[in-house]
Amino acid sequence: MKTVSDYFGSLVFDDRAMKDYLSPEVYKSLKKTIDQGAVLDSSMANAVASSMKEWALSKGATHYTHWFQPLTGVTAEKHDSFITPSPDGGVLMEFSGKELIKGEPDASSFPSGGLRATFEARGYTAWDPTSYAFIKGKTLCIPTAFCSYTGESLDKKTPLLRSMEALNKQALRILKLFGNTKTKHVTSSVGSEQEYFLITKEMYDCRPDLIYTGRTLFGAKPPKGQEMNDHYFGAIKPKVAAFMDDLDEELWKLGILAKTEHNEVAPAQHELAPIYTTTNIAVDNNQLTMEIMKQVASRHGLVCLLHEKPFEGINGSGKHNNWSISTDTGINLLSPGETPDENAQFLLFLCAVIKAVDDYQDLLRISVASAGNDHRLGAHEAPPAVISMFLGDELDAVLEAIEKDKPYAGTEKSIMKLGVDVLPKFSRDTTDRNRTSPFAFTGNKFEFRMLGSADSVACCNIMLNASVAESLKIYADRLENSKDFETDLHNMIRKTIKDHRKIIFNGNGYDDAWIKEATEMRGLLNLRTTADALPHYTDKKNVDMLTSHGIFTEAEIKSRRDSLLENYCNTLIIEVNTMLRMTKRNILPAIETFSADLANSINLKKSANAKLKCKYEQDTLNILSDYTDKIYDLTADLESALSKLSVLTDDVIKESAYIRDEILSIMAELRKVVDSSEEITAKKYWPYPSYADILFSVK
């Protein structure tokens, strides 16, 4: 019987495979690129391609593809076979260095935010050697960047790699000031926890809203939801456990470090968490994880829902981005050590993060902005749309002591005594966890909790890496010219704490009083919707910072703003059209059929006995008649509002604002009336499975 260690990474051209298939010279050159960011020696490309092909063929592969991440939020691939004709009428299996390094997909049909016209079709994919190639089905998948014919980035990988290099460059400057000359490379690392829902395929197929939009646009709350908290960390149902076992095996074959799995708060909701790895690889792995989740679910007669809010009134799904920065010598630069107050290097890196989060809170909010995530943020299951940081009692006390220039008293670790002799005693952490905070320090990393479950983790890590690189650059520029390093270092840390303390909040982020304090007293941004947030992408300070580090060009920034706003508008237009279709074709006719049967029942009963009041039938009929009139009027209002969008399509900012201000409120009101109708319409008449049917369908 094969163990996990026997097959882990078996479908990945990882370090083990490279050692087996590459010559020592080629292996050494490629490893230098992977580990230190050195320029790849192009003369090695043919040797790498040949070895990669032989490895892939040994795994049963027949095709290869450049696997990339366009601005759609999902991955893309175009498959080519290894075959080439041989003189004898057969075929040879060939794969060249040129084919490895560069591909040429059509770029015209991918979102570009106006960077490319439809007729400007040429685009290029370029091999990313820092992320391992892998086998999916019978195809060798080569992680690549994606750019236009004129060189603009059209993907999420390219700016991510740029941001990682910017962070590396500035962090090395800081480390050198502290006398560290051994470190050659600094990189960010990420662990992305993934939440999701599992429902039966049978239920999914009966809900056009789930099929077209990923979320239910109508649905009355079930009698039992998550009120009892009995699903959270509860015993995993056999069908779900079988799915999780299968999922683990598929992910482990791909070298994805899936570690933890459990039931989440809502019925039918679950979570998977991996072990940390380099940010670039973590992003690739999370994209693969979402894809594999859906494939494995299908094999088990299930559907995996990754929408941030598939069920109204039920907890939505997020993705927690655990982010840290480390050296190639194994030092975590965000680890406080036993005495954080004496660890000046840690304090400087911590201050760099504090400054970055405060200065670029709008970019962090933008990095998680989507129509789906708007339903989740601030809904008392996720952080609010206001960015703040949680540091915990110990670090907060350290910073307060520095700010007030007084000795740090220290925080004594207490022993947890549980009152039962057989239970072990253990030290309590010096700080609690805060699940209501958007950006919480959790020991030696920060947990960014605002991401939606369907988000690519590339976007937030681009902004984290870039904004922290900017803080480090400012510090390095000042300290490199210092004549009294220790004094200037102390003053800089102290000034950062004073200037940016407003971003630190250790309390309850779900409390409405915090939102008032944050916006009215602290002056923090509250960008509640995607339409509020995205226009800030092109604010001068953001453009200046992102372009100065080479993360984006100004044109690329504007293109991303427009592309994301287009996605927001298109998502909601699809939802409106789906609502209208469901309402007019199925919901109104169903209510009318039930109403007609109620009216017939009243007539039949009264014809038999004129004194009968038929109170249930008459009252229900009156209520439903009122509801049908309201539904009819609201669908007309929605159609009218939608028709007015056509004059705004040339200005995506105005279009998104119109949807936010005019259309969303009508959608919400229509849903409210339809859901009320569902509550009193006999079940056999209602055209769609209820929330109770869907959420408790997996046994």
C-alpha positions in Angstrom: 0.0 0.0 0.0 1.4 3.4 -1.0 1.8 6.0 1.7 1.4 9.7 1.3 5.1 10.2 1.2 5.3 7.8 -1.7 3.0 9.8 -4.0 3.3 13.4 -2.6 4.4 15.7 -5.4 4.5 12.8 -7.9 2.8 15.0 -10.5 5.2 17.9 -10.0 8.5 18.6 -11.7 10.0 19.6 -8.3 13.5 19.5 -6.9 13.5 15.7 -6.7 12.5 15.3 -10.3 14.9 18.0 -11.5 17.8 16.2 -9.7 16.8 13.0 -11.4 16.3 14.4 -15.0 18.6 17.4 -15.3 22.4 17.3 -15.6 24.2 18.8 -12.5 25.2 21.9 -14.5 21.7 22.6 -15.7 20.2 21.8 -12.3 22.6 24.2 -10.5 21.7 27.0 -13.0 18.0 26.5 -12.7 18.2 26.3 -8.9 20.0 29.6 -8.7 17.1 31.2 -10.6 14.5 29.6 -8.4 16.2 30.3 -5.0 18.0 33.6 -5.6 16.1 35.2 -8.4 19.1 35.1 -10.8 18.5 35.6 -14.5 17.9 32.4 -16.2 20.6 31.2 -18.6 18.6 30.9 -21.9 21.2 28.4 -23.2 19.8 25.9 -20.6 16.3 26.1 -21.9 16.5 23.2 -24.4 18.1 20.9 -21.8 15.3 21.8 -19.3 12.6 21.3 -21.9 13.9 18.0 -23.0 14.2 16.7 -19.4 10.8 18.1 -18.5 9.2 16.4 -21.6 10.8 13.0 -20.7 9.5 13.3 -17.1 6.0 14.3 -18.3 5.9 11.4 -20.8 6.8 9.0 -18.0 3.7 10.2 -16.2 1.5 9.6 -19.2 1.3 13.1 -20.5 0.6 13.7 -24.2 0.2 17.5 -24.3 1.7 20.6 -22.7 0.2 24.0 -22.0 1.3 27.4 -20.7 -0.9 27.7 -17.6 -1.5 31.4 -16.8 -3.7 33.7 -14.7 -5.5 36.4 -16.8 -7.6 39.1 -15.2 -10.7 36.8 -15.3 -9.8 35.6 -11.8 -9.5 32.0 -13.0 -6.7 30.2 -14.9 -6.4 29.7 -18.6 -4.7 27.1 -20.8 -4.3 26.2 -24.5 -3.1 22.6 -25.1 -0.6 21.4 -27.7 0.5 17.8 -28.1 4.1 16.8 -28.0 3.8 15.0 -31.4 5.6 16.0 -34.6 5.6 14.1 -37.8 8.5 11.7 -38.5 9.8 10.8 -42.0 8.5 7.2 -41.8 4.9 8.4 -41.3 4.9 8.0 -37.6 5.3 10.7 -34.9 8.1 11.9 -32.6 7.5 13.4 -29.2 9.3 16.7 -29.1 9.4 19.8 -26.9 11.9 22.6 -27.4 13.3 25.3 -25.2 11.6 27.9 -27.3 8.2 26.2 -26.7 9.0 26.1 -22.9 10.0 29.7 -22.7 7.3 31.4 -24.8 3.8 30.7 -25.9 1.4 32.7 -28.0 -2.3 32.6 -26.9 -4.9 34.9 -28.4 -4.9 38.0 -26.1 -8.0 39.7 -27.6 -10.7 37.8 -25.7 -9.2 38.3 -22.2 -10.0 41.3 -20.1 -7.5 44.1 -20.6 -9.3 47.2 -19.3 -8.7 48.9 -22.6 -5.0 48.1 -23.0 -5.8 46.1 -26.1 -8.4 46.6 -28.8 -10.3 43.5 -30.1 -8.4 43.4 -33.3 -5.0 43.5 -31.5 -4.9 39.8 -30.8 -1.3 38.9 -30.2 -0.2 38.1 -26.7 2.6 36.1 -25.1 3.1 33.7 -22.2 6.5 33.5 -20.6 7.7 30.6 -18.4 8.0 31.3 -14.7 10.8 29.0 -13.6 10.2 29.9 -9.9 7.0 27.9 -9.9 7.1 24.1 -10.6 5.5 22.6 -13.7 2.9 19.9 -13.0 0.8 17.3 -14.6 -3.0 17.7 -14.8 -4.8 14.9 -16.5 -2.5 14.1 -19.5 -1.2 17.6 -19.8 2.1 19.1 -18.7 1.2 22.5 -17.2 3.9 25.2 -17.2 3.2 28.2 -15.0 3.6 31.3 -17.0 3.2 35.1 -17.1 0.9 36.7 -19.7 1.5 39.9 -21.5 0.4 41.8 -24.6 2.3 42.3 -27.8 3.5 45.7 -26.6 4.6 44.3 -23.2 1.9 45.3 -20.8 1.0 42.8 -18.1 -2.4 41.1 -18.7 -2.2 38.8 -15.8 -1.8 38.5 -12.0 1.4 36.6 -11.9 3.6 39.3 -13.5 2.9 42.1 -11.0 3.1 39.6 -8.1 6.6 38.6 -9.2 7.5 42.3 -9.5 6.2 43.0 -6.0 8.2 40.1 -4.5 11.3 41.5 -6.1 10.6 45.0 -4.9 10.1 43.7 -1.3 13.3 41.6 -1.6 15.3 44.7 -2.8 14.2 47.0 0.0 14.4 44.3 2.8 18.0 43.5 1.8 18.9 47.2 2.3 17.4 47.2 5.8 19.2 43.9 6.7 22.5 45.3 5.6 22.0 48.2 7.9 21.8 45.7 10.8 25.0 44.1 9.7 23.4 41.1 7.9 25.5 40.4 4.8 24.8 36.6 4.7 21.2 37.0 3.4 21.0 36.9 -0.4 17.3 36.9 -0.8 14.1 37.9 1.1 10.7 36.6 0.1 7.2 36.8 1.4 5.4 33.5 2.2 1.7 32.8 2.4 -0.7 30.2 3.7 -4.2 30.7 2.3 -7.1 29.1 4.2 -10.0 28.3 1.8 -13.7 28.2 2.8 -16.3 26.6 0.6 -19.8 25.1 0.5 -20.8 21.6 -0.6 -24.3 20.9 -1.9 -25.7 18.0 -3.9 -25.7 18.2 -7.7 -29.4 17.4 -7.6 -30.1 20.6 -5.7 -27.7 22.7 -7.7 -29.3 21.7 -11.0 -32.6 22.9 -9.8 -31.4 26.5 -9.1 -30.7 28.6 -12.1 -29.3 31.4 -9.9 -26.6 29.1 -8.6 -25.8 27.9 -12.1 -25.6 31.4 -13.6 -24.3 33.5 -10.7 -22.8 31.2 -8.1 -25.2 32.4 -5.4 -28.9 32.2 -4.6 -30.8 35.3 -5.6 -33.9 34.2 -3.7 -34.4 32.0 -0.7 -36.3 32.2 2.6 -34.2 31.6 5.7 -34.5 27.9 6.9 -36.0 27.1 10.3 -32.6 26.1 11.5 -29.4 27.6 10.2 -26.2 28.1 12.2 -27.9 29.3 15.4 -26.8 26.2 17.5 -23.2 26.4 16.4 -23.3 22.6 16.1 -21.8 22.4 12.6 -18.6 24.3 13.5 -15.8 21.8 14.0 -18.5 19.1 14.2 -18.2 15.5 13.1 -17.6 15.4 9.4 -20.4 13.6 7.4 -19.3 10.4 5.6 -20.0 11.9 2.1 -18.0 15.0 2.9 -15.2 13.0 4.5 -15.0 10.9 1.4 -14.7 14.1 -0.7 -12.0 15.5 1.6 -10.0 12.2 1.4 -10.2 12.3 -2.4 -9.3 16.0 -2.5 -6.3 15.5 -0.2 -4.9 12.8 -2.4 -5.3 14.9 -5.6 -3.7 17.9 -4.0 -0.9 16.0 -2.4 0.0 14.5 -5.8 0.4 18.1 -7.1 2.6 18.9 -4.2 0.0 21.2 -2.5 0.5 21.1 1.2 -3.1 20.6 2.3 -2.9 20.3 6.0 -6.2 21.1 7.9 -9.8 20.4 7.1 -13.0 21.0 9.2 -16.6 22.0 9.2 -17.1 25.8 9.2 -19.9 27.7 10.9 -22.7 27.5 8.4 -24.5 24.3 7.4 -22.8 22.7 4.4 -19.7 25.0 4.8 -16.2 23.7 5.2 -12.6 24.9 5.2 -9.2 23.7 4.0 -5.9 25.2 5.1 -2.4 24.5 3.6 1.1 24.9 5.1 2.9 28.1 4.2 5.0 28.4 1.1 6.6 31.0 -1.1 3.9 33.6 -2.2 4.2 32.9 -5.9 3.8 29.1 -5.4 1.0 29.7 -2.8 -1.0 31.7 -5.3 -0.6 29.0 -8.0 -1.5 26.3 -5.5 -4.6 28.1 -4.4 -5.8 28.5 -8.0 -5.3 24.8 -8.5 -7.0 24.0 -5.2 -10.2 25.8 -6.2 -10.2 24.0 -9.6 -9.5 20.6 -8.1 -12.2 21.1 -5.4 -14.8 21.5 -8.1 -13.6 18.5 -10.1 -13.5 16.2 -7.0 -16.9 17.4 -5.8 -18.4 16.4 -9.2 -17.0 12.9 -8.9 -18.9 12.6 -5.5 -22.2 13.9 -6.9 -21.6 17.2 -5.2 -21.0 20.8 -6.2 -18.4 23.0 -4.6 -19.6 26.6 -4.2 -16.9 29.2 -3.9 -19.0 32.3 -4.0 -18.5 34.6 -1.0 -22.2 34.7 -0.1 -24.1 31.8 -1.7 -26.9 32.0 0.9 -28.5 35.2 2.3 -28.6 35.2 6.1 -26.1 32.4 6.3 -22.4 32.9 6.9 -20.4 33.6 3.8 -17.0 32.2 2.8 -13.7 33.9 3.0 -10.1 33.2 2.3 -7.6 34.1 5.1 -4.2 35.2 3.7 -1.5 34.4 6.3 1.4 36.6 5.2 5.0 36.8 6.4 8.5 37.7 5.2 11.6 35.5 5.6 15.2 35.3 4.6 16.9 32.6 2.6 18.8 31.7 5.8 15.5 30.8 7.5 14.9 33.9 9.6 11.2 35.0 9.9 11.5 38.8 9.9 8.1 39.2 11.6 9.0 36.9 14.6 9.2 39.0 17.8 11.4 36.6 19.6 11.3 36.3 23.4 11.9 40.0 24.0 10.3 42.0 21.2 11.0 45.3 23.0 14.7 44.6 22.5 14.5 43.3 19.0 15.1 46.5 17.0 15.1 44.7 13.6 11.7 43.1 14.3 10.3 46.4 15.5 11.4 48.2 12.3 9.9 45.5 10.0 6.7 45.6 12.2 6.6 49.4 11.8 7.0 49.1 8.1 3.9 46.9 8.0 1.9 49.3 10.2 2.9 52.3 8.0 2.1 50.4 4.9 -1.4 49.3 6.0 -2.2 52.8 7.1 -0.8 54.6 4.1 -2.3 52.2 1.6 -5.5 51.0 3.3 -7.4 51.9 0.1 -5.2 49.6 -2.0 -5.7 46.7 0.5 -9.5 47.2 0.3 -9.3 47.4 -3.5 -7.3 44.1 -3.5 -10.4 42.2 -2.1 -13.1 44.2 -4.0 -15.7 42.2 -5.9 -19.5 42.1 -6.2 -19.5 38.8 -4.3 -17.4 40.0 -1.4 -19.5 43.1 -1.0 -22.2 40.9 0.4 -19.9 39.4 3.0 -17.8 42.3 4.3 -19.3 43.8 7.4 -22.0 41.1 7.7 -20.9 40.0 11.2 -19.2 37.0 9.8 -16.3 38.9 8.2 -14.3 42.0 8.9 -15.9 45.3 8.0 -14.9 47.3 4.9 -12.8 49.5 7.2 -9.1 48.5 7.3 -7.5 48.2 10.7 -4.8 46.1 12.4 -4.8 43.9 15.5 -1.5 43.5 17.3 -2.5 42.1 20.7 -1.7 43.2 24.2 2.0 42.4 24.3 3.0 44.2 21.1 0.6 47.1 21.8 2.3 47.5 25.2 5.7 47.5 23.6 4.7 50.2 21.0 3.1 52.3 23.7 6.2 52.2 25.8 8.3 53.3 22.8 5.8 56.0 21.9 5.7 57.4 25.4 9.5 56.9 25.9 9.0 54.8 29.1 10.4 51.4 30.1 8.5 48.3 28.9 7.1 46.4 31.9 6.8 43.1 30.1 4.0 40.6 29.8 4.3 37.6 32.0 3.2 34.3 30.5 0.7 32.6 32.7 0.1 28.9 33.0 -3.3 27.6 32.0 -4.8 25.4 34.8 -7.9 23.6 33.7 -8.9 22.3 37.2 -8.5 18.6 36.3 -5.3 16.9 37.3 -5.1 14.5 34.3 -5.2 17.4 31.8 -1.8 19.0 30.9 -0.8 22.4 32.0 0.5 24.8 29.3 1.6 28.3 28.8 -1.0 30.8 27.6 -0.1 32.9 24.7 0.7 36.5 25.5 -2.0 37.7 23.1 -5.5 36.5 22.1 -6.7 36.1 18.5 -9.1 38.6 17.0 -11.3 37.1 14.2 -13.1 40.4 13.7 -9.9 42.2 12.6 -9.2 42.6 8.9 -5.4 42.4 9.5 -4.4 40.5 12.6 -0.9 39.7 14.0 -0.9 36.0 14.9 2.6 35.3 16.3 5.0 35.6 13.4 2.7 36.6 10.6 -0.3 38.7 9.7 -3.7 37.2 8.8 -5.5 39.3 6.2 -9.1 38.1 6.7 -10.9 40.3 4.1 -10.4 38.1 1.0 -13.5 36.5 -0.5 -13.4 32.8 -1.1 -13.4 33.1 -4.9 -10.6 35.7 -4.9 -7.2 35.1 -6.3 -4.7 35.6 -3.5 -2.3 37.3 -5.9 -4.1 40.7 -5.7 -3.8 41.3 -1.9 -0.2 40.0 -1.9 0.8 42.4 -4.7 -0.5 45.3 -2.5 1.0 43.9 0.7 4.5 43.3 -0.8 4.5 46.7 -2.7 3.3 48.9 0.2 5.7 47.3 2.7 8.5 47.7 0.2 7.6 51.4 0.0 7.9 51.7 3.8 11.2 49.9 3.9 12.5 52.1 1.1 11.7 55.2 3.1 13.4 53.8 6.1 16.5 52.7 4.2 16.8 56.0 2.4 16.9 57.8 5.8 19.0 55.3 7.7 21.7 54.8 5.1 22.7 58.4 5.5 22.5 58.4 9.2 25.4 59.5 11.4 23.8 58.1 14.6 22.1 54.9 13.5 20.7 53.8 16.9 19.3 57.2 17.7 17.8 57.7 14.3 16.4 54.2 14.3 14.7 54.7 17.6 13.3 58.1 16.5 12.0 56.6 13.3 10.2 53.7 15.1 8.7 56.1 17.6 7.5 58.5 14.9 5.9 55.7 12.9 4.0 54.6 16.0 2.8 58.1 16.7 1.8 58.8 13.1 0.0 55.5 12.4 -1.4 54.4 15.7 -4.9 55.2 14.3 -4.8 52.1 12.2 -4.3 49.8 15.3 -7.5 48.5 16.9 -7.6 45.5 19.2 -11.3 45.6 19.9 -14.5 44.1 18.3 -14.5 45.0 14.6 -18.2 43.8 14.4 -19.4 46.6 16.7 -21.1 49.4 14.9 -19.5 51.8 17.4 -16.1 50.9 16.0 -17.2 52.0 12.5 -18.2 55.3 13.9 -15.0 55.7 15.8 -12.9 54.6 12.8 -14.4 57.0 10.4 -15.4 60.0 12.5 -12.6 60.0 15.1 -9.7 58.3 13.4 -10.3 59.3 9.8 -10.0 55.8 8.4 -11.6 55.0 5.1 -14.9 53.1 4.8 -15.1 52.0 1.2 -18.3 49.9 1.6 -18.7 48.7 -1.9 -16.6 47.8 -4.9 -17.9 50.8 -6.7 -16.7 53.0 -3.8 -13.3 51.4 -3.6 -12.0 50.8 -7.2 -11.9 54.5 -8.4 -9.2 55.0 -5.7 -6.9 52.6 -7.6 -5.7 55.6 -9.7 -5.3 58.1 -6.9 -1.9 59.9 -7.4 -0.3 58.5 -4.3 -1.1 54.9 -5.3 0.0 55.4 -8.9 3.3 57.0 -7.7 4.1 54.2 -5.3 3.2 51.3 -7.6 5.0 52.7 -10.6 8.1 53.7 -8.6 8.7 50.1 -7.6 7.9 48.8 -11.1 4.9 46.9 -10.0 2.6 48.4 -12.7 2.9 51.1 -15.3 0.3 53.8 -15.1 -1.6 52.3 -18.0 -1.6 48.9 -16.3 -3.1 50.5 -13.2 -5.9 52.2 -15.1 -6.6 49.0 -17.0 -7.0 47.0 -13.9 -9.3 49.5 -12.4 -11.5 49.5 -15.5 -11.3 45.7 -15.8 -12.4 45.1 -12.2 -15.2 47.7 -12.6 -16.4 46.0 -15.8 -16.4 42.7 -13.9 -18.4 44.2 -11.1 -21.0 45.6 -13.6 -21.2 42.5 -15.7 -21.7 40.3 -12.6 -24.6 42.4 -11.4 -26.2 42.6 -14.8 -26.1 38.8 -15.0 -27.7 38.7 -11.6 -30.5 41.1 -12.6 -31.3 39.2 -15.8 -31.3 35.9 -13.8 -33.7 37.4 -11.2 -36.0 38.7 -14.0 -36.1 35.3 -15.7 -36.7 33.4 -12.5 -39.4 35.8 -11.4 -41.3 36.0 -14.6 -41.0 32.5 -15.9 -41.4 30.5 -12.7 -42.0 32.4 -9.4 -45.0 34.6 -10.5 -46.7 31.7 -12.3 -46.2 29.4 -9.3 -47.7 32.0 -6.9 -50.6 32.5 -9.3 -51.2 28.8 -9.6 -51.4 28.4 -5.8 -53.6 31.6 -5.6 -55.9 30.2 -8.2 -56.2 26.9 -6.3 -56.9 28.8 -3.1 -59.6 30.8 -4.9 -61.2 27.6 -6.2 -61.1 26.1 -2.8 -62.9 29.1 -1.4 -65.6 28.8 -4.1 -66.0 25.1 -3.6 -66.3 25.4 0.2 -68.7 28.3 0.1 -70.9 26.6 -2.6 -71.2 23.8 -0.1 -71.7 26.0 2.9 -72.1 29.8 2.4 -71.4 30.5 6.1 -67.9 29.2 6.0 -65.3 32.0 6.4 -62.4 30.1 4.7 -60.1 32.3 6.8 -56.8 30.6 5.9 -57.5 30.5 2.2 -58.9 34.1 2.1 -56.1 35.7 4.2 -53.3 33.8 2.3 -54.9 34.7 -1.0 -55.1 38.4 -0.1 -51.5 38.5 1.1 -50.3 36.7 -2.1 -52.3 39.0 -4.3 -50.5 41.9 -2.7 -47.2 40.2 -3.1 -47.7 39.4 -6.8 -48.6 43.1 -7.5 -45.4 44.2 -5.7 -43.3 41.6 -7.5 -44.7 42.6 -10.8 -44.1 46.3 -10.2 -40.5 45.6 -8.9 -39.6 43.5 -12.0 -40.8 46.4 -14.1 -38.7 48.8 -12.1 -35.7 46.5 -12.4 -36.1 46.3 -16.2 -36.5 50.0 -16.5 -33.3 50.6 -14.4 -31.4 48.1 -16.4 -32.4 49.7 -19.7 -30.9 53.1 -18.5 -27.5 51.5 -18.1 -27.0 51.5 -21.9 -26.2 55.2 -21.9 -23.5 54.8 -19.3 -21.5 51.9 -20.8 -18.8 54.3 -22.0 -18.0 55.4 -18.5 -17.5 52.3 -16.3 -17.1 54.4 -13.1 -20.5 56.1 -13.6 -22.0 52.7 -14.7 -20.8 51.0 -11.5 -22.1 53.9 -9.3 -25.5 53.7 -11.0 -25.7 50.0 -10.3 -24.7 50.7 -6.6 -27.2 53.6 -6.1 -30.2 52.5 -8.2 -30.2 48.8 -9.1 -29.0 47.1 -5.9 -31.9 48.5 -3.8 -34.5 47.3 -6.3 -32.9 43.8 -6.3 -32.9 43.7 -2.5 -36.6 44.8 -2.3 -37.6 42.2 -5.0 -35.8 39.5 -3.1 -37.5 40.5 0.2 -41.0 40.2 -1.4 -40.2 36.9 -3.2 -38.8 35.4 0.0 -41.9 36.4 1.9 -44.0 34.8 -0.8 -42.0 31.6 -0.5 -42.8 31.5 3.3 -46.6 31.1 2.7 -46.7 29.3 -0.7 -47.4 25.6 -0.4 -44.1 23.7 -0.9 -45.4 21.7 -3.9 -46.0 24.9 -5.8 -42.7 26.6 -5.2 -40.5 26.1 -8.3 -37.1 25.9 -6.6 -35.5 23.9 -3.7 -35.6 25.8 -0.5 -32.6 26.7 1.7 -33.5 23.9 4.0 -33.5 21.5 1.1 -30.1 22.7 -0.2 -28.2 23.2 3.0 -29.1 19.9 4.6 -29.0 17.8 1.4 -25.5 16.3 2.0 -25.8 13.3 4.3 
